[in-house]
Amino acid sequence: MIRAAQIGLGWWGKTILRELSASDLIRPVLAIDPDPAARAAVTGVATGEHFEDALTNPDIDAVILTSPHRFHAGQIVAAANAGKHVFCEKPICITGADAARAIAAIEQAGLVLGIGHERRHEPAVKELTARLKAGDFGTALVMEGNFSQDKFLALPPDNWRLSATDAPVGPLSATGIHLVDLAIALFGEPKEVWARFGTHATNFANGDTLTVTLGFKSGATAMMSAILATPFDGRLTLYGSQGWMEIRDREHPESPQGWDVTTRMRGAAPDHRFFPPHPAVRDNLEAFARAIKGEAPYPVTHAEMLANARCFEAITRSALSGGIVTI
């Protein structure tokens, strides 16, 4: 069993504690948060106030970061220096330079770095990725994706998730970065980006509506939208020269209700299937645990994590300037 410290006990930190309560591979044995009320709400796990409590604890093998994005780079470096493996929620960092510094520290220490892109572990996404690599869809042409929600409407205005400093381009850091990760997994290294961004239906300091077009070195294109002012919707479609596949989420990944999948190949009628709910969040963390134990490589490479952070930075620049930005 990998013994972990959960760093941050907000919405997603509590979700991870719940998901890992049923894991036989990785289990939080310490929960860290500076807020006494957050610590008091935790049962069955020891708690602490300071991040350093986890780093100096010899019983901790790994830390799971669900802290504000601006802390990620420093916390990853500190954990690596303390000999702790790190699982970091997305985005890994909001600049390429910070991501490079964090990844270098992990590599130098010979540790495992995981990232909170659980969508790669959804069964339908895994099938899509495998079929694309096998050549079933022919030449990859376009990915279209949407990941929107209205959960943040319930947050107080001073919550860090609505801060233009702590979470710049809010729809990107909240949901859109998952689509960026999937596009990188499907198409490889991105080349350029054009984004349109605004605050149209809320008073969020970091915006509520984002559309992104990513161009890839392969010639493929990804078109994505992320909105924080509309009820949940999740959709991913891959178009290839021989066919296409669409995945529609029935509910937010926090509590999955399954996926409706349509595939259409050249010369064939559409094929409609239902994929039942699956604990992708737990799968991701257990893949991290298996990598620590040396059983299998972690499925997101450091190069992909760095490309994702560079994309985040470039999308932010494009969103604020309105221009095309080279990545």
Wavefront OBJ file of the C-alpha trace (Angstrom):
o trace
v 0.000 0.000 0.000
v 1.347 3.437 -0.976
v 0.864 5.792 1.973
v -0.039 9.291 0.833
v -0.585 12.721 2.306
v -3.549 14.625 0.882
v -2.528 18.293 0.536
v -5.594 20.535 0.391
v -9.070 19.684 1.666
v -11.306 21.719 -0.601
v -13.886 20.336 -3.026
v -11.533 18.135 -5.038
v -9.353 17.151 -2.092
v -12.410 15.707 -0.385
v -13.368 13.955 -3.615
v -9.975 12.223 -3.746
v -10.212 11.179 -0.092
v -13.560 9.587 -0.870
v -12.329 7.884 -4.050
v -9.265 6.385 -2.383
v -11.165 5.043 0.611
v -11.838 1.950 -1.510
v -8.351 1.567 -3.004
v -6.073 -1.360 -2.192
v -3.058 0.339 -3.795
v -2.866 3.883 -2.424
v -4.438 5.357 0.679
v -4.199 8.816 2.280
v -3.001 8.471 5.881
v -2.520 12.196 6.477
v -4.604 15.189 5.375
v -3.102 18.689 5.340
v -4.906 22.028 5.219
v -4.275 25.384 6.942
v -8.010 25.809 7.595
v -9.080 24.320 10.973
v -12.654 23.844 9.739
v -11.454 21.819 6.748
v -9.341 19.611 9.001
v -12.198 19.155 11.466
v -14.424 17.814 8.699
v -12.055 14.903 8.001
v -12.664 11.589 9.739
v -10.562 8.445 9.784
v -7.342 10.188 8.677
v -4.769 12.072 10.749
v -4.591 15.784 9.940
v -1.974 18.504 9.968
v -1.735 22.230 9.322
v 1.505 22.569 7.362
v 2.731 21.090 4.080
v 6.071 20.415 5.763
v 4.301 17.995 8.141
v 4.002 15.598 5.209
v 7.557 16.089 3.969
v 9.165 15.320 7.323
v 6.962 12.310 8.045
v 8.909 9.074 7.321
v 5.665 7.119 6.966
v 4.589 9.136 3.897
v 5.556 7.745 0.485
v 3.792 10.321 -1.698
v 1.907 13.609 -1.607
v -1.301 14.354 -3.505
v -1.557 18.057 -4.314
v -5.009 19.642 -4.568
v -3.667 23.068 -3.675
v -4.047 26.321 -5.653
v -2.122 26.237 -8.924
v 0.397 28.898 -7.917
v 1.808 26.571 -5.232
v 2.323 23.544 -7.471
v 5.852 24.153 -8.752
v 7.286 24.980 -5.328
v 5.494 22.100 -3.645
v 6.617 19.586 -6.283
v 10.238 20.706 -5.927
v 10.047 20.589 -2.122
v 8.469 17.123 -2.163
v 11.082 15.840 -4.613
v 13.860 17.191 -2.406
v 12.260 15.326 0.525
v 12.139 12.067 -1.436
v 8.337 11.986 -1.836
v 6.547 10.951 -5.023
v 4.042 13.562 -6.238
v 0.558 13.398 -7.710
v -0.469 16.916 -8.738
v -3.930 18.069 -9.716
v -4.247 19.885 -13.024
v -2.902 22.166 -14.251
v 0.534 20.970 -13.228
v 1.753 24.580 -13.523
v 0.547 27.684 -15.329
v 3.871 28.416 -17.045
v 6.212 26.215 -18.996
v 9.212 27.405 -16.978
v 7.622 26.356 -13.682
v 6.651 22.980 -15.119
v 10.169 22.403 -16.434
v 11.626 23.244 -13.006
v 9.208 20.891 -11.232
v 9.737 18.010 -13.659
v 13.520 18.416 -13.475
v 13.392 18.081 -9.673
v 11.334 14.878 -9.941
v 13.661 13.390 -12.549
v 16.783 14.283 -10.600
v 15.356 12.570 -7.519
v 14.262 9.482 -9.490
v 10.649 9.808 -8.328
v 7.224 9.404 -9.963
v 5.072 12.375 -10.983
v 1.361 11.895 -11.646
v -1.137 14.441 -12.956
v -4.892 14.799 -12.387
v -6.031 14.157 -15.945
v -8.406 11.330 -15.104
v -10.262 11.637 -18.396
v -7.583 9.510 -20.053
v -8.785 6.653 -17.845
v -12.421 6.738 -18.960
v -13.160 3.487 -20.835
v -14.543 5.192 -23.946
v -11.547 7.544 -24.156
v -9.179 4.589 -23.799
v -10.959 2.815 -26.667
v -10.846 5.932 -28.846
v -7.122 6.391 -28.204
v -6.331 2.737 -28.896
v -8.350 2.680 -32.115
v -6.716 5.871 -33.360
v -3.237 4.417 -32.706
v -4.262 1.215 -34.469
v -5.238 3.213 -37.570
v -8.962 2.445 -37.460
v -9.963 6.071 -38.081
v -7.385 6.704 -40.786
v -5.586 10.034 -40.711
v -6.443 12.075 -37.605
v -7.979 15.362 -38.746
v -9.918 17.230 -36.054
v -10.844 16.883 -32.391
v -13.836 18.780 -31.061
v -14.441 19.001 -27.326
v -16.546 20.764 -24.734
v -16.266 20.574 -20.958
v -18.566 23.005 -19.181
v -20.191 23.306 -15.767
v -21.900 25.809 -13.465
v -20.563 24.531 -10.120
v -18.558 27.705 -9.499
v -21.691 29.856 -9.375
v -22.049 28.687 -5.755
v -18.558 29.857 -4.752
v -17.975 33.085 -2.784
v -16.281 35.809 -4.858
v -13.055 35.533 -2.849
v -12.571 31.811 -3.582
v -9.179 31.198 -5.210
v -10.804 29.352 -8.117
v -12.315 32.691 -9.225
v -9.081 34.649 -8.894
v -7.468 36.085 -12.006
v -4.110 35.612 -10.255
v -4.487 32.158 -8.710
v -6.525 30.655 -11.577
v -5.962 32.779 -14.704
v -8.443 32.203 -17.543
v -10.832 30.380 -15.229
v -12.569 28.123 -17.772
v -9.163 26.823 -18.870
v -7.845 25.978 -15.419
v -11.220 24.574 -14.285
v -12.109 22.263 -17.171
v -10.565 23.229 -20.494
v -7.095 21.972 -19.591
v -8.495 18.411 -19.551
v -9.372 18.824 -23.233
v -5.891 20.179 -23.940
v -4.446 17.042 -22.360
v -6.657 14.779 -24.465
v -5.698 16.652 -27.626
v -2.001 16.169 -26.804
v -2.623 12.466 -26.114
v -4.304 12.092 -29.513
v -2.285 14.423 -31.742
v 1.125 14.902 -30.127
v 2.939 18.209 -29.814
v 0.923 21.395 -30.407
v 2.321 24.224 -32.508
v 0.079 27.286 -32.171
v -3.102 28.476 -30.508
v -5.831 31.053 -30.953
v -8.236 31.658 -28.057
v -11.261 33.843 -27.461
v -12.159 34.606 -23.875
v -14.588 36.746 -21.922
v -16.897 37.314 -18.969
v -20.421 37.353 -20.353
v -22.810 35.842 -17.784
v -21.137 36.167 -14.364
v -18.994 38.529 -12.326
v -16.074 36.067 -12.179
v -12.781 37.935 -12.081
v -11.162 35.271 -14.273
v -13.858 34.908 -16.929
v -16.629 32.446 -17.727
v -16.384 31.604 -21.447
v -13.435 30.276 -23.457
v -12.992 28.874 -26.950
v -9.656 27.537 -28.163
v -8.262 26.375 -31.508
v -5.026 24.403 -31.258
v -2.891 23.597 -34.297
v -0.587 20.573 -34.138
v 2.666 19.788 -35.900
v 0.983 16.765 -37.484
v -1.503 19.057 -39.253
v -4.415 18.055 -37.012
v -6.562 20.657 -35.261
v -8.375 20.670 -31.913
v -11.342 22.979 -31.296
v -12.430 23.249 -27.678
v -14.835 25.215 -25.501
v -15.124 25.576 -21.741
v -17.915 27.546 -20.073
v -18.501 28.183 -16.360
v -21.962 29.721 -16.737
v -23.991 26.843 -18.203
v -25.150 23.480 -16.808
v -22.783 20.545 -17.166
v -21.927 19.292 -20.619
v -19.055 17.088 -21.681
v -18.350 15.967 -25.225
v -15.353 14.701 -27.178
v -15.353 13.876 -30.900
v -12.474 12.647 -33.035
v -12.756 12.934 -36.811
v -10.506 10.865 -39.042
v -10.328 10.215 -42.766
v -12.006 6.799 -42.337
v -14.489 7.493 -39.547
v -15.336 9.361 -36.373
v -16.189 8.679 -32.737
v -18.169 10.869 -30.347
v -18.214 10.466 -26.550
v -20.899 12.254 -24.528
v -20.743 12.363 -20.737
v -23.988 11.837 -18.868
v -22.683 13.632 -15.779
v -19.669 15.415 -14.292
v -16.608 13.164 -13.633
v -17.052 13.859 -9.915
v -19.947 11.380 -9.972
v -19.920 9.628 -13.370
v -23.151 8.242 -14.782
v -21.664 6.686 -17.906
v -21.050 7.708 -21.502
v -23.075 7.582 -24.711
v -20.772 6.751 -27.611
v -21.463 6.929 -31.335
v -19.017 5.650 -33.952
v -19.406 5.889 -37.701
v -17.007 4.346 -40.171
v -16.941 4.889 -43.910
v -19.619 2.802 -45.626
v -21.291 1.740 -42.360
v -24.278 2.847 -40.326
v -23.695 4.675 -37.016
v -22.985 2.404 -34.056
v -24.512 3.554 -30.734
v -23.266 2.153 -27.416
v -23.474 2.942 -23.708
v -20.398 2.731 -21.470
v -21.381 2.289 -17.799
v -19.951 4.447 -14.987
v -16.305 3.868 -14.125
v -14.070 5.289 -11.332
v -11.570 7.079 -13.594
v -10.331 9.346 -10.773
v -9.328 6.308 -8.717
v -7.861 4.570 -11.772
v -5.542 7.518 -12.365
v -4.275 7.543 -8.788
v -3.828 3.771 -8.815
v -1.804 4.060 -12.045
v 0.393 6.489 -10.111
v 0.726 3.926 -7.305
v 1.649 1.135 -9.746
v 4.342 3.363 -11.242
v 5.775 3.966 -7.760
v 5.862 0.195 -7.194
v 7.593 -0.298 -10.551
v 4.761 -2.362 -12.009
v 4.027 -0.145 -15.040
v 5.074 3.276 -16.363
v 2.750 6.148 -15.532
v 0.657 6.729 -18.682
v 1.204 10.513 -19.007
v 4.803 11.267 -19.954
v 6.836 14.178 -18.623
v 7.024 15.535 -22.174
v 3.220 15.586 -22.353
v 2.985 17.323 -18.962
v 5.448 19.980 -20.123
v 3.580 20.440 -23.414
v 0.370 20.877 -21.433
v 1.875 23.607 -19.242
v 3.297 25.397 -22.273
v -0.143 25.214 -23.871
v -1.703 26.684 -20.726
v 0.690 29.611 -20.883
v 0.163 30.150 -24.608
v -3.646 29.926 -24.343
v -3.547 32.482 -21.538
v -1.485 34.853 -23.667
v -3.794 34.377 -26.650
v -6.943 34.760 -24.526
v -5.710 38.078 -23.149
v -4.338 39.419 -26.439
v -6.787 37.944 -28.941
v -3.941 36.943 -31.249
v -2.446 33.695 -32.522
v 0.374 32.557 -30.244
v 3.166 30.125 -31.094
v 3.706 27.451 -28.468
l 1 2 3 4 5 6 7 8 9 10 11 12 13 14 15 16 17 18 19 20 21 22 23 24 25 26 27 28 29 30 31 32 33 34 35 36 37 38 39 40 41 42 43 44 45 46 47 48 49 50 51 52 53 54 55 56 57 58 59 60 61 62 63 64 65 66 67 68 69 70 71 72 73 74 75 76 77 78 79 80 81 82 83 84 85 86 87 88 89 90 91 92 93 94 95 96 97 98 99 100 101 102 103 104 105 106 107 108 109 110 111 112 113 114 115 116 117 118 119 120 121 122 123 124 125 126 127 128 129 130 131 132 133 134 135 136 137 138 139 140 141 142 143 144 145 146 147 148 149 150 151 152 153 154 155 156 157 158 159 160 161 162 163 164 165 166 167 168 169 170 171 172 173 174 175 176 177 178 179 180 181 182 183 184 185 186 187 188 189 190 191 192 193 194 195 196 197 198 199 200 201 202 203 204 205 206 207 208 209 210 211 212 213 214 215 216 217 218 219 220 221 222 223 224 225 226 227 228 229 230 231 232 233 234 235 236 237 238 239 240 241 242 243 244 245 246 247 248 249 250 251 252 253 254 255 256 257 258 259 260 261 262 263 264 265 266 267 268 269 270 271 272 273 274 275 276 277 278 279 280 281 282 283 284 285 286 287 288 289 290 291 292 293 294 295 296 297 298 299 300 301 302 303 304 305 306 307 308 309 310 311 312 313 314 315 316 317 318 319 320 321 322 323 324 325 326 327
